[in-house]
Amino acid sequence: MALKVREILNEYEIEEILTEYLGAFDSMLQIIDTDDGEKVRVVIFDKYDHSWINGTIEREYSMDKTNFKFIRLNSPNKFKDYWFKTDKTSKNELMNEYIEQGMVGIPFVIFSKDEDIITIKRQFMFNFDFITPTNDKLKSILACMVRGM
């Protein structure tokens, strides 16, 4: 996200204003050239989260096994991959944690029983990707569902 600043402010004054109105932000001040040759001070900033302790982020999920619906079992080469569709609650919580620019949703999560990993499918406007995060809480929810089948 970028903000064009007309007044001459330093980075700390701008960050103070942004923090006051928008919450905690991490910012970086840059001077760029515009198309008309004018030099403009621009602040690039990202919202950051204070819930980390010793470099790790601990999140409390309100989602549980009722927020996922089993849809299929893929067994290529004898590996068992369990596909689950997300509902509104799980989709929102996972999006908040794994969001990328241009992302529109997280439609599926996959639990690989043999490899003991989870994979998340992230949907973008014109494509998608799969990520394999280390998320023990989500893995335990999906593993519990698989054991119950």
LUMVEXSE-87617 format. One line per 8 residues: number of its first residue (from 1); their letters; for each residue x, y, z of N, C-alpha, C. Coordinates in Angstrom, 2 decimals. Example, Ala and Ser with C-alpha at 12.3 -4.5 7.8 and 13.67 -1.06 7.14 Angstrom:
<nodes>
1) as) 13.19/-5.69/7.80/12.30/-4.50/7.80/13.20/-3.30/7.80 | 12.85/-2.25/7.08/13.67/-1.06/7.14/12.90/0.03/7.87
</nodes>
This chain:
<nodes>
1) malkvrei) 0.85/-1.14/0.00/0.00/0.00/0.00/0.90/1.22/0.00 | 0.57/2.26/-0.74/1.39/3.46/-0.81/0.54/4.68/-0.51 | 1.17/5.70/0.02/0.49/6.93/0.39/1.32/8.08/-0.12 | 0.73/8.98/-0.92/1.44/10.14/-1.44/1.34/11.25/-0.40 | 2.47/11.84/-0.04/2.52/12.86/1.01/2.93/14.18/0.37 | 2.11/15.22/0.51/2.42/16.53/-0.05/3.27/17.37/0.91 | 3.06/17.20/2.21/3.83/17.97/3.19/5.19/17.33/3.38 | 6.14/18.13/3.84/7.46/17.60/4.14/7.42/17.05/5.57
9) lneyeiee) 7.34/15.76/5.67/7.33/15.07/6.96/8.42/14.02/6.93 | 8.97/13.72/8.08/9.94/12.64/8.09/9.20/11.32/8.33 | 9.92/10.23/8.21/9.32/8.90/8.30/8.62/8.68/9.64 | 9.21/9.17/10.71/8.63/8.95/12.04/7.33/9.73/12.24 | 7.25/10.95/11.70/6.01/11.73/11.78/4.90/11.05/10.99 | 5.24/10.53/9.83/4.24/9.85/9.00/3.78/8.57/9.69 | 4.72/7.80/10.23/4.36/6.57/10.92/3.48/6.86/12.13 | 3.74/7.94/12.84/2.93/8.33/14.00/1.50/8.64/13.57
17) ilteylga) 1.36/9.36/12.46/0.02/9.68/11.95/-0.72/8.41/11.53 | -0.03/7.54/10.79/-0.66/6.30/10.35/-1.05/5.42/11.53 | -0.18/5.34/12.53/-0.47/4.53/13.71/-1.67/5.07/14.47 | -1.75/6.39/14.56/-2.86/7.02/15.28/-4.20/6.72/14.62 | -4.25/6.77/13.30/-5.51/6.59/12.60/-5.79/5.16/12.15 | -4.76/4.39/11.89/-4.97/3.08/11.27/-4.47/1.91/12.10 | -3.82/2.13/13.22/-3.29/1.04/14.02/-1.79/0.92/13.82 | -1.22/-0.18/14.23/0.23/-0.37/14.20/0.70/-0.70/12.79
25) fdsmlqii) 1.65/0.07/12.30/2.18/-0.15/10.96/3.69/-0.11/10.96 | 4.27/-0.80/10.02/5.69/-0.77/9.78/5.85/-0.02/8.46 | 6.66/1.02/8.41/6.69/1.83/7.19/8.12/2.03/6.69 | 8.20/2.47/5.44/9.47/2.77/4.82/9.26/3.98/3.93 | 10.04/5.02/4.11/9.92/6.25/3.33/10.80/6.16/2.10 | 10.25/6.52/0.94/11.02/6.52/-0.29/10.74/7.81/-1.04 | 11.71/8.26/-1.80/11.52/9.40/-2.70/11.56/8.83/-4.11 | 10.50/9.10/-4.88/10.41/8.55/-6.23/10.18/9.69/-7.22
33) dtddgekv) 10.49/9.43/-8.50/10.23/10.37/-9.58/8.89/10.02/-10.20 | 8.07/11.03/-10.48/6.80/10.80/-11.14/6.98/10.95/-12.64 | 5.92/10.68/-13.40/5.99/10.78/-14.86/6.26/12.21/-15.33 | 5.79/13.19/-14.56/5.98/14.59/-14.96/7.28/15.19/-14.43 | 8.19/14.35/-13.91/9.49/14.81/-13.45/9.53/15.32/-12.03 | 8.40/15.33/-11.34/8.34/15.81/-9.96/8.86/14.72/-9.02 | 9.61/15.12/-8.01/10.06/14.16/-6.99/9.01/14.15/-5.88 | 8.61/12.95/-5.47/7.54/12.80/-4.50/8.01/11.90/-3.37
41) rvvifdky) 7.67/12.29/-2.15/7.96/11.43/-1.00/6.79/10.46/-0.85 | 7.09/9.18/-0.80/6.06/8.15/-0.71/6.37/7.27/0.49 | 5.33/6.89/1.20/5.49/5.98/2.33/4.90/4.64/1.95 | 5.71/3.60/2.02/5.26/2.24/1.80/5.10/1.62/3.18 | 3.93/1.08/3.49/3.75/0.54/4.83/2.95/-0.75/4.81 | 3.21/-1.59/5.78/2.51/-2.86/5.98/2.06/-2.92/7.41 | 0.85/-3.43/7.62/0.36/-3.61/8.98/1.10/-4.80/9.60 | 1.47/-4.69/10.86/2.13/-5.80/11.51/1.39/-6.20/12.77
49) dhswingt) 1.68/-7.37/13.23/0.94/-8.01/14.31/1.81/-8.08/15.55 | 1.27/-7.62/16.69/2.02/-7.65/17.94/1.84/-8.94/18.73 | 1.14/-9.93/18.18/0.83/-11.13/18.94/1.96/-12.17/18.91 | 3.13/-11.79/18.45/4.23/-12.75/18.38/5.03/-12.72/19.68 | 5.56/-13.86/20.00/6.43/-14.00/21.16/7.65/-14.79/20.70 | 8.82/-14.23/20.90/10.08/-14.86/20.49/10.09/-15.25/19.01 | 9.50/-14.41/18.18/9.53/-14.62/16.74/8.48/-15.56/16.20 | 7.63/-16.13/17.04/6.58/-17.02/16.55/5.22/-16.39/16.81
57) iereysmd) 4.31/-16.58/15.89/2.97/-16.03/16.05/2.06/-17.13/16.55 | 1.42/-16.88/17.66/0.47/-17.82/18.22/-0.93/-17.30/17.93 | -1.73/-18.07/17.25/-3.09/-17.67/16.91/-4.08/-18.60/17.60 | -5.16/-18.03/18.03/-6.26/-18.82/18.57/-7.29/-18.96/17.46 | -7.56/-20.19/17.09/-8.55/-20.45/16.05/-9.91/-20.68/16.67 | -10.92/-20.13/16.02/-12.28/-20.48/16.42/-12.80/-21.61/15.54 | -12.00/-22.00/14.54/-12.44/-23.08/13.65/-12.14/-24.44/14.27 | -12.97/-25.40/13.89/-12.78/-26.77/14.34/-13.18/-27.70/13.20
65) ktnfkfir) -13.37/-28.98/13.49/-13.65/-29.93/12.40/-15.01/-29.70/11.74 | -15.90/-28.93/12.36/-17.18/-28.63/11.71/-17.04/-27.60/10.60 | -15.88/-26.95/10.51/-15.66/-25.93/9.49/-15.04/-26.47/8.21 | -14.89/-27.79/8.12/-14.33/-28.42/6.92/-15.25/-29.54/6.48 | -15.41/-29.65/5.17/-16.25/-30.72/4.61/-15.38/-31.60/3.71 | -15.34/-32.89/4.04/-14.56/-33.84/3.24/-15.19/-33.96/1.86 | -14.37/-33.82/0.81/-14.92/-33.91/-0.54/-14.34/-35.04/-1.38 | -13.06/-35.40/-1.17/-12.51/-36.50/-1.97/-11.21/-37.02/-1.39
73) lnspnkfk) -10.89/-38.24/-1.82/-9.64/-38.88/-1.44/-8.87/-39.18/-2.71 | -7.72/-38.59/-2.85/-6.84/-38.89/-3.97/-5.80/-39.89/-3.49 | -5.56/-40.92/-4.28/-4.57/-41.92/-3.91/-3.58/-42.19/-5.03 | -2.84/-41.16/-5.47/-1.83/-41.42/-6.51/-0.64/-42.14/-5.90 | -0.19/-43.18/-6.55/0.98/-43.95/-6.09/0.84/-44.40/-4.64 | -0.36/-44.76/-4.25/-0.65/-45.27/-2.90/-0.56/-44.22/-1.78 | -0.34/-42.93/-2.12/-0.38/-41.88/-1.11/-1.83/-41.49/-0.90 | -2.20/-41.20/0.32/-3.58/-40.85/0.62/-3.67/-39.37/0.94
81) dywfktdk) -4.26/-38.61/0.02/-4.46/-37.18/0.19/-5.94/-36.91/0.38 | -6.30/-36.39/1.53/-7.69/-36.10/1.87/-7.96/-34.61/1.61 | -8.92/-34.34/0.72/-9.27/-32.96/0.35/-10.49/-32.53/1.16 | -10.40/-31.31/1.72/-11.49/-30.74/2.50/-11.83/-29.37/1.95 | -13.12/-29.11/1.83/-13.60/-27.79/1.41/-13.73/-26.92/2.66 | -13.34/-25.66/2.55/-13.44/-24.74/3.68/-14.82/-24.08/3.71 | -15.27/-23.71/4.90/-16.49/-22.92/5.00/-16.08/-21.46/5.25 | -17.05/-20.61/5.50/-16.78/-19.18/5.66/-15.81/-18.89/6.81
89) tsknelmn) -16.01/-19.55/7.95/-15.16/-19.30/9.12/-13.72/-19.73/8.86 | -13.54/-20.97/8.40/-12.18/-21.46/8.17/-11.50/-20.69/7.04 | -12.26/-20.35/6.00/-11.69/-19.60/4.88/-11.17/-18.24/5.36 | -11.97/-17.53/6.17/-11.56/-16.22/6.66/-10.33/-16.31/7.58 | -10.32/-17.27/8.48/-9.18/-17.40/9.40/-7.90/-17.77/8.66 | -8.01/-18.68/7.71/-6.82/-19.06/6.95/-6.36/-17.93/6.03 | -7.31/-17.18/5.46/-6.92/-16.04/4.62/-6.18/-15.00/5.43 | -6.63/-14.75/6.66/-5.94/-13.77/7.50/-4.51/-14.18/7.80
97) eyieqgmv) -4.26/-15.47/7.86/-2.93/-15.95/8.18/-2.03/-16.09/6.96 | -2.59/-16.49/5.82/-1.77/-16.79/4.64/-2.07/-15.88/3.46 | -2.53/-14.67/3.71/-2.94/-13.77/2.63/-1.74/-13.29/1.82 | -1.94/-13.16/0.53/-0.98/-12.59/-0.40/-1.75/-11.58/-1.25 | -1.03/-10.66/-1.85/-1.67/-9.65/-2.68/-2.42/-10.31/-3.84 | -3.64/-9.92/-4.05/-4.46/-10.44/-5.14/-5.18/-11.72/-4.82 | -5.03/-12.23/-3.62/-5.68/-13.49/-3.25/-7.17/-13.26/-3.04 | -8.00/-14.19/-3.55/-9.45/-14.06/-3.40/-10.04/-15.10/-2.46
105) gipfvifs) -9.29/-16.13/-2.11/-9.85/-17.12/-1.20/-8.97/-18.34/-1.01 | -9.40/-19.15/-0.06/-8.78/-20.46/0.20/-9.89/-21.49/0.13 | -10.07/-22.11/-1.05/-11.20/-23.03/-1.21/-10.98/-24.42/-0.61 | -9.71/-24.89/-0.55/-9.45/-26.26/-0.11/-8.22/-26.33/0.78 | -8.24/-27.31/1.68/-7.05/-27.72/2.41/-6.91/-29.23/2.21 | -5.68/-29.69/2.15/-5.42/-31.10/1.87/-4.55/-31.66/3.00 | -4.92/-32.83/3.49/-4.11/-33.52/4.49/-3.55/-34.78/3.87 | -2.23/-34.90/3.84/-1.57/-36.09/3.33/-1.25/-36.99/4.51
113) kdediiti) -1.98/-38.10/4.60/-1.84/-39.00/5.74/-0.47/-39.66/5.78 | 0.03/-40.11/4.64/1.31/-40.81/4.61/2.49/-39.89/4.89 | 2.42/-38.67/4.40/3.52/-37.73/4.60/3.33/-36.86/5.84 | 2.14/-36.90/6.42/1.81/-36.13/7.62/2.06/-34.63/7.45 | 1.56/-34.09/6.31/1.65/-32.66/6.05/0.30/-32.14/5.60 | 0.14/-30.82/5.72/-1.05/-30.17/5.19/-0.63/-29.29/4.02 | -1.56/-29.11/3.10/-1.36/-28.23/1.96/-2.59/-27.35/1.85 | -2.36/-26.08/1.54/-3.46/-25.12/1.41/-3.47/-24.62/-0.03
121) krqfmfnf) -4.65/-24.67/-0.64/-4.80/-24.13/-1.99/-5.27/-22.69/-1.86 | -4.46/-21.76/-2.38/-4.83/-20.34/-2.37/-5.29/-19.95/-3.77 | -6.45/-19.33/-3.85/-7.04/-18.94/-5.12/-6.79/-17.45/-5.36 | -6.25/-17.14/-6.54/-6.03/-15.77/-6.96/-7.00/-15.47/-8.11 | -7.01/-14.24/-8.58/-7.97/-13.84/-9.61/-7.89/-14.74/-10.85 | -6.68/-15.00/-11.34/-6.53/-15.75/-12.59/-5.71/-17.03/-12.44 | -5.30/-17.37/-11.23/-4.54/-18.60/-11.03/-4.65/-19.05/-9.58 | -3.87/-20.04/-9.21/-3.88/-20.54/-7.84/-2.49/-21.08/-7.52
129) dfitptnd) -2.25/-21.31/-6.23/-1.03/-21.98/-5.82/-1.31/-22.86/-4.61 | -0.37/-23.73/-4.30/-0.45/-24.61/-3.14/0.73/-24.30/-2.24 | 0.46/-24.14/-0.94/1.53/-23.93/0.02/1.46/-25.04/1.07 | 2.59/-25.35/1.66/2.65/-26.37/2.71/3.19/-25.74/3.99 | 2.32/-25.06/4.73/2.76/-24.39/5.95/2.94/-25.37/7.11 | 3.64/-24.91/8.11/3.76/-25.67/9.36/2.71/-25.10/10.30 | 1.57/-25.75/10.38/0.46/-25.27/11.20/-0.07/-26.48/11.96 | 0.45/-26.68/13.16/0.10/-27.87/13.94/-1.36/-27.91/14.35
137) klksilac) -1.96/-26.76/14.60/-3.37/-26.72/15.00/-4.27/-27.20/13.85 | -4.03/-26.67/12.65/-4.82/-27.09/11.49/-4.56/-28.57/11.18 | -3.31/-29.00/11.28/-2.98/-30.41/11.02/-3.70/-31.33/12.00 | -3.77/-30.93/13.27/-4.46/-31.78/14.25/-5.96/-31.85/13.99 | -6.56/-30.75/13.53/-7.98/-30.76/13.18/-8.24/-31.74/12.04 | -7.44/-31.64/10.99/-7.64/-32.50/9.81/-7.29/-33.96/10.12 | -6.23/-34.19/10.89/-5.85/-35.57/11.25/-6.96/-36.22/12.07 | -7.58/-35.47/12.96/-8.68/-35.99/13.77/-9.86/-36.39/12.87
145) mvrgm) -10.13/-35.58/11.87/-11.21/-35.91/10.93/-10.90/-37.16/10.14 | -9.65/-37.32/9.71/-9.24/-38.49/8.92/-9.31/-39.75/9.78 | -8.86/-39.67/11.03/-8.94/-40.82/11.92/-10.39/-41.25/12.16 | -11.31/-40.31/12.13/-12.72/-40.61/12.36/-13.43/-41.20/11.16 | -12.74/-41.32/10.03/-13.38/-41.86/8.82/-13.27/-43.36/8.76
</nodes>
